[in-house]
Amino acid sequence: MHALALLAASVTIIGAIMVITRKVAVHAVLYLVVTLLALAALLVMLGASFAAMLEIIIYAGAIMVLFVFVIMMLNLGQSDSAREKEWLRPRAWLGPGILAAIVCAELLYCISPFSGSLPTIPPITAHDVGLSLFGRYVLMVELVSFLLLSGLISAFHIGRNWMEDR
Amino acid sequence: MPAFPFNDTVLLATVLFSVGLTGVLVRRNMVFMLMSLDIMLNAAALVFVGAGARWHDAVGQVMFLLILALAAVETAVGLAIILRLHAQGRPTLDADTGNLLQG
């Protein structure tokens, strides 16, 4: 089990290093998705399954889709056909593919039942998190709602000016 | 006992944070700077979840949720600013060219 954790940690670090060294933004997004998936595997190993699911759904899903949208809208660099040729070259997707295959193999290995002893400490479930979140920390939830609202308004404001300029 | 000791979690988060910080300092493309910021936020969230697993407390995951919301807001506003700067006809996304805000 520890070897699996080390594997996921190394995939995380390699992916992060690849993110900050890429030239093309779409390649960096691919590596960032793999990094977040490996980080979600690490969170599962830490016993935080709920956090791992949220990491996959919100981070690797929603936020990365935002990044891809904006990169597509910016349309930087070469013309379209040259860019598509660039994307379809194996060099573009081989690195993220290999790292994602490692994470996927880890997942398939973890699905098979373990023969070892079960952990004695009960894991922290979503039930505990919810009780704590809406019990002691309900003020933090209100503050986060303010933060989300202000982020929504500022993003809308910035985008509205941009659309009027066009 | 969790599969990943707390010391290793802190070590991994430190390395991840350093990589993100290096990305923010080295890269000048604003999209890459935003991605590096996300890596740094993930490292901070990993420390919270690791500490929550170490002391068996749900507060770590609560803080993880809050960091997730913060990262979502930060990414949305940052990408909106990038789109706005790009719509003004800048040829590059170099962060150093954005020091003059003339509306």
Interface residues (C-beta under 8 A of the other chain):
Chain A: M1 H2 L4 A5 A9 T12 I13 A16 I17 V19 I20 R22 A25 A28 V29 L32 T35 L36 L39 L42 L43 M45 L46 G47 A48 F50 A51 L54 E55 I58 Y59 A62 I63 L66 F67 V70 I71 M73 L74 L76 P119 I121 I124 D128 V129 L131 S132 L133 Y137 M140 V144 L147 L148 S150 G151 L152 S154 A155 I158 G159 N161 W162 D165 R166
Chain B: M1 P2 A3 F4 D8 T9 L12 V15 L16 V19 G20 T22 G23 V26 R27 N29 V31 F32 L34 M35 S36 D38 I39 N42 A45 L46 V49 G50 G52 A53 H56 D57 A58 V59 G60 Q61 V62 F64 L65 L66 L68 A69 L70 A71 A72 V73 E74 T75 A76 V77 L79 A80 I81 I82 L83 R84 H86 A87 Q88 L93
